[in-house]
């Protein structure tokens, strides 16, 4: 009876957590809308002075940009930061803010790291506490966690403005970057940082501390500005950990309260972007339809992951290990199955990439869920990016369903024609192409096979997960892969780069085309896109395309492994 009550309490805990998330995204979504549209909002008296000072110092012209100008500004700005960050990583061995005397980072690893953090991926082929100086942690890692998150938000707001199509311009990239940073990212990161410090997360510039353990031995304990990194890591859906163990490390995530703070931090802005979308287009029902489609896929994935981990691992049971608590391999006792399964589903649905358990030790179906969510890349996703990807599928759904039932292919009062549909198809194809092409390359040449630490089905799953994470700009890994090699550093770097920028360019080109079109009046022949029927159609199209694209690879990986274990 006690065990049943405890289980019910854990389920209730997760349900209440999701309810809190649903409540918070509504006011935050409205605030994001006010920030994007330069409308009167909380804190304007202070933030306007800060923003105007930044505009004046950097001589920012607030003139509106068309989609080509917007894309060019985005890419050039990011390219400058990539160059500067790469240089800092290479020379981080200098004495400035380097109490542990860590040397400069190797060329291919520097390339991978700088691309990773500028693309909001935060895939780490190094261990944070031993691979980076405090200078690199602050000037490269923490700084780019702000700028990469702001870049994704700016692109999303420009995308929505193009869909609304009241004018041919999409806003000003530099203004969007400044406003989201000063009014959203910095305040939220500060609040979350203080909350994490209250839970025991360290924030210091002191070096490694050497202590004597209760056994009488000496142990070096790494520390640093952990709370500052940890807060923006989650608020900006970044994911890179200060420590190699990421959010399973007690200094990054010490308590059940800090665990929930971190999950809520990574969920709040991606979810709020969907709400802001409804305000910007003047149709809250439309945002509810999109939010509902994302929510359905998320909840189904969470249920599969949770039940799979609860069922345990037959191979461990055969080895004499009790599976009464479920599959506890690779999990922290302070979190257990429930919090680990929720964290796993959240971090790969909201493309954050932070982990509080070892994904490599998940059951085959438990590991399939985060992998599939990254492959689909539309389940809320990173800040703004997931919404843009889902709206690509929404446009495709309107086109396909309109053809099947003889309805006019229109989305948000804009007629869909050949140019837009071709660009949408190209946007959707890029993601699986990067994942499957690089995975095929990895199993075809010796350099790729050298990094695989497990043979058979699980070895293929490791490869698929790595490239899914890179292409989706997630950053989590199975961690059973020896990935700090020239092959893995370069291939995942390329996958992260094109997975981020090629998708954004194509998506802004789509709305750039739609922005030039005059709105058409709705009629009885127009397919409604703001009801529950469209939500189900959207989920079906996403899953059908996902199944047609990735099912063969998944069958050879986690599904085959599951059937083998339970045979």
N, C-alpha and C positions, 0 to 999 in steps of 0.2 A: 504493500500500500504506500509506504514512504517513497519507494522508487517511482511509482506511478505519479505521485504528487510532485516529486521533483521534476519529472519529465514534463508534466503539464505546466509547471512554473517556467521551465526553459522555453517551451513553445510560446507561452503567453508573453514572455520577455521579448522574444523576437517579433511577435505580432504587434506589441505596443511600440516597439522600435520603428517598425514600418509605418505605423499610424502617425507617429511623431514626424517622420519624414514627409508624409503626405500633407500634414498640416503646415509645416514650415516652408514647403516649396511655393505655396500660394502667395504669401506676402513677399518672399524673396523674388519670385517671378515678376511681380508687379514692380519691385524696386529695380530689377535688371532692365525692365522695359523703360522706366523713367531715365535710367542712366543712358541707355542706347538712344533714346529720342531727345536727350537733353532737356527733359521736362523737370519741373520743380520737384525736388526730392529731399529726403532727410540729409542734413549736414551740408547743404549747398553753401551756406555762409562761409564755412571753412574750406570746403573742397574747391570752390570756385577760385579762391585766392591761390591755393596750391597749384591748381591746373593752369591758371593764367600766368603764374610765375614760370612754370615749365615751358609753356608756349613761348613766352618772351625770351627765355634763356636760349632755347634751341631754335628759335625763329620758325615755329611751326605755322604753316599757312593752313587755315581752316577750310579752304576751298573744297567743295565736293568733288569726288573722283568717280569716273566711270569704272566699269569692272576691270578693264585692262590697267588703268592707272593704279587701282587699288591693289591688284595682284602684284604689280611691279614694286610698289612701295613695300608690300609685305615681304617679298622675296629679298629685296636689297637690304632691308633692315635686318632680317634674319641672317643673311649671308655675312654682314659685317660682324654680328655677334658670334657667329660660328668661327670666323677667322680669329677674333680676339680671344675667344675661349680656348681654341686649340693652342694658341701661343702660350697662354697661362698654364695649361696642363703640361706643356713641354718644359717650361722653366719653373715649375712649382718647387723644385728642389732648393731655391734660394731661401735664405734664412727668415724672410718675412712671414710671420704667422705660421711657423713650421716647427713647433716645439719637439715633435717626434722625429725630425730630420728625414722626412720622406723624400725620395728622389723624384726626378722628372718622369712623366709617364711615357711609355714606349709609343712609337709612331702610329701603328695600326690601332692600338688600344685608345690612343688620344682621338683618332678619327672616329672610332665607334662611340666613344663617350660623348664627344661634343655634338655629334649628330643625334645621339640618343636624347640628350637633355634639351636641345633646341627644338626637337620635333615633339616634345612632351611625352616621350616614350620612357626614358629613364631605365632602359635596359642596362644592367650593370655586369660587365665582364671582369670586375675587380671587386675587392672587399673595401668598403668605404673607409673604415677606420685605419687601414694600413695602406690604402692606395692613393689617398688624397691628403694634401696639407690643408690646414684651416683656411689658407688663402684661396686654394682651389675650391674648397667646400663653399666658401662665401661668395667669391667673385664669379665663379662659373656655375656651380650646382644650384645654390639658393637663388642667385640672380636669374638664371635661366628658368627656374621653376616659376618665377613671376612672369617673365616675358613670353615664354612659350604658351602658358595658360592664357595670357592676355591676347596673344596672336590668334588662338583658336576661337576665343569669344568674339574678337573683332571680325573675323571671317564669317562667323555665324550670324552676327547682327547685319553685316553687309548682305549676306545671302537672303535673309528675311526681307530686308528692304527691297531687294530685287524682286522677290516674289510679290510683295505688295504692289510694286510697279507704279507708284504715283508719279515718279520721275525717273529719268534715265540714269541718274547717279546713284551710288551705293553708300554715300557717306565719305568720311575722311579717315583713313587708316590710323594716322598718328593721333588724332583726337580720340578715336575709339580705344586705342592702346592706353593712352594716358588716363582716360576716365575709368576704365575697368580696373586699372591698377590702383589708382588712388582711392576710388570710392568703394571698391568691392574687395579686391585681393588683399591689399595691405591691412585694412581694418579687420577682415575676417581672420587673416593669418595671425594678427596680434591677439585677437580674442582666443583663438584655438591654442596658440602658443602658451598663453597664461594658464588656460585650463589644463594643458598637458604638464606644465611645470608643477601645478598643484597636485598632480597625480604621481609626481616623482621623476619626470623626465628631466635630465640635466641640461643646463644652459651655462656654459663656461668657456673661456678661452685657455683654461689651464691644460697642461699636457697630460700624458698618460700617468696614472697613479699606480705606484707599486705598493701592494699591501701584503700582509702575512695572513694566510688562510688559517682556519681552525685546525688544519692538519699540521701547521707549522711551516708550510711551504710559502714561497714568494710567488705572487701573481701580478701581472701587469693588467690594469683595467683601463681601457680606452674610454675617453670622454671628450666633450667638446660642445659646440653650439648646436646641440641635438634638437632642442625644442623649436628653435628658429627654422631649422630645416624640416622638421616633422610636420609643423603646422601648414606651411605652404605646399609641402609634398602631397598632402591630402586635399587641401582646399583647391589647389590648382590641378587636381587629378594627375599628378606627376608620378610618384611611386618610388623614386630612388631612395634607398635607405642610407642613413649615416653609417650604420653597421652592416656587415655582410648578411647577418641573419634578419635584417629588415624589421618589420613590426612584430616578429616573434621574439626579438631581443628585449629583455626587461627594461633596458634604458630607453627604448623607443616606445614601448607599449606595456607599461608595468601592471595595469589593473584591468578589470572587466569594464570599469567606467571609461578608462582611456581607450579601450577597444571600441566602445560604442561611439565615443567622441570622434575617433578617426574614421569610422565607417560613415557616420552622419556628415562629416566634413567632406568626404569624397563624393557623397551623393547629392548634396544640397544644390550646388550650382548646375550640374548637368540636368537635374530634374527641373530646376527653376527656369532654365533656358526654354524648355517646352512650354511652360506657363507664359513666359514672356512672348513667345511666338504667337500665342492666342491673342494677347493684348495688342501686339504690333499689327496683326492682320485684321483686328476688330471682330474676331470670331472665336470666342472661348470654347465653343463646341468642337471646333477643329483641333485645337490643342488637346482637348480631352480625348479625342479619337486617337491621336498620335500617342499620347501618354498611355492610353489604355493598351495599345498594341505593344508598346515597350514593356509595360507592366505585366502583361500576360506571358510574354516570353521569359521575362525575369523570374516570375513566380514558378513557372513550370521547371525552369532550370534549377532553381533553389530547391524545389521538392525532390527532384531527381538526385541532386548532389547530396542532400541531407539523408534521404532514405538509403542511398548507396553506402554512405559512410556508416550509418547506423547498422547496416546489415553485416558489417565486418569483412574481413579478408580470409577466405577459406585456407589460403596457403599459410597464413600465420596461425590459424587454428590447428592446422595439420602439424605445425612445428611445436605445438603444445602451449601456445599463448592464448589466454582467454580472450574471447571477443564479446564478452558480455556487455562491455561499454561501447562496443562498436570498433571501428578501425581507428585506434588511437596512435598508430605509428606516424611519426612526424608532426604530432600536434602538441601544443602546450596544455598542460593539465589545468592551468588557470582559465582556459577558454573552452576546452572540451570540443565535442563533435558539433554542437549547435552553433556556437559562436564561430567556429572554424569554417563550417559549411556556409554560413551566412557571409562571413568575411570573404571567402573564396569567390562566391557568386557575385558579391558586390564589386570587388576589386577588378574583376574581369568583365563585368557588365558596364561599369562606369569607366572602363579603361584606365584605371589608376596604376595597377601593377604592383602595389605594395602587398605583402603577404604576411599573415600571422601563423602560417603553418607551411610545411614542406609539400608543395604541390606534386612533387615526384612520388610521394608516398600515398597519394590519394588512390582509392580504388579505381579500376578502369573507367567505370561510368561516372564516378565522382570527378575524375580528371577530364572526362569528355565534356562536361558542362562548361567549365571555364574556357576550354579550347574552342568549343562550338560558338560560344558567345563572342569570342574574339574573331572567329571566322565570319560570323554574321555582321559584327561591328555596327549594330544598330540598336542595341539594348541600352538606351540612354547614352552610352559612350562617354568620351571625354567632354570637357566643357565646350558645348556647341557643336563639336564634330559629329557626335552620335545623332543629333537632331538633323544635321545636314544630310547624313547618310540615309536616315530613315525617310526623309522627304524625297530623296532620289527614288526610293522604292515606292513612295506614295504616288509620285508622278508616273512611274511605270505601271502601278496598279490601275490608275485611272485610264491609262492608254490601253492596257490589255483588256480590262473589264469593259471599257467603252466599246471596243471592237466586238467583243463577244455578244453583248446585249444590244448593240446598235445605238449606243449613247454617244453624244459628242465628247471627244477627249478634251476636257477642260479642267484646269486645276487653279483654284482661287481666282476665277474669272479670267484666266488667260488661256487662250487656245493652244493646245500642244500640237506641234508639227514635227516634220522629219528631223530638223536640226536639233531640237531639244531632246527628242527621244534617242537619237544617236549619241549625243553627249551623255545622257543619263546611262545608257547601256555601257558606254566606255568607262564611266565612273564606277559602275558596279563591277565590271570585269577586271579592272586594275588590281583590286585587292586579292581575289583568289589567284590571279596570275602570279603575283609576287610570292604568295605562300607556296603554291604547288610547284612552280618552276624552280625556285630555290631549294625546296625539299627534294625534288627529283635530282637536282645537281648534287646535293649533299650525299645522297645514297649512291651516286654514280661514280664519284671520284674518291681516291684514298684520303685526300685532305679533309673531306667531310666525314668520312667514316671514322677517322682517328678520334674525333671528339665524342663518339657515342660510347657510353659506359655500360649500357645494357643492350643485349642482343634481342633479336626477335621483334615481336609486336610492340613491346614497350620502347625499344630503341627508335622505332619509327614514330611513335607518339612523342618522344622527346624532340625529334626534329620538327614535326608538324607544329608542336607547341611553340618552339623557339621562333619559327618564321611567322606563325600566326600572331604572336606577341609583338614581333618587330613591325610587321605590316600594319597591324591595328594600332600601333603606337601605344601599346599597353605597358610592356616592360617586365612583367612577371616571367618566371621561367620554371621549368621542371627541376632545374638545378642539378640534375644528374648528368648534365652535358659539360664536357671539358671545353668550354667555349672561348677561352682567351687564347685564340690562335689567329694567325693571319687570315685563314679561310673564314672563320666565323665572325671575326671582327669586321671584315670587309663586306661579306654578303649580307649580314644583318644591318650593317650601316647603310648599304644601298637600299635594302628593303624598307628601313625606317624613313629614309629621305624621300623616296618616291611614294611610299604609303601616305606620307603627310602632304607633301607639296603638290604632287600631281593630282591628287584627289581634290584639294582645295581649288586649284586652278580650273579644273574641269567644272566643278560645281558652281563657281562664280561665273564661268562662261555660260552655264545654263541660265542662271538668273539674269545675266547680262542680256541674253537674247530675249527673255521674257519681259524684262523691264522696258524694252523698246516697243512692246505690243500694247495696243489699246485694249482695255477691259471689254469683255463681251457680256451681254446680258444673259442671265441664267434663264433656262426654259424647262419645259417638261422633259426635254431630251438630255438635260445635264445630269451627270452622275453625281449624286450627293456624296461628299467626302467628310461630313462632320457628324456622322451617326455611328451606331454600334455595328451596323452591317459592314460599313467600310473598314472599321477596326478589324473585324474578323477576316475580311478580304485581304487587308494589308498583312496581317500575321500569316495568312496562308501563302501569299506570294513570297514573303521573306523566307519562309520555311521550305517552300517548294524549290526556289532558286538555290537556297543553301544546300538542300538535299541533292539536287542534281549536280551541284558543283563539288561538294566536299564528301558526300557519302562514300564513294569508292575508297578515298584515303582513310576515312574514319573506320571503315570496315576492316581495313588492313592493320589498323592501329588499335585504338582502345576497345572497339567492339569485339574484334577477334581475341584480344587479351581477356576480356570479360568472359567470353564463351569458353575459353580454355580453362580459366580458373574455376568456373562453376560447372564444368563438364562432369 
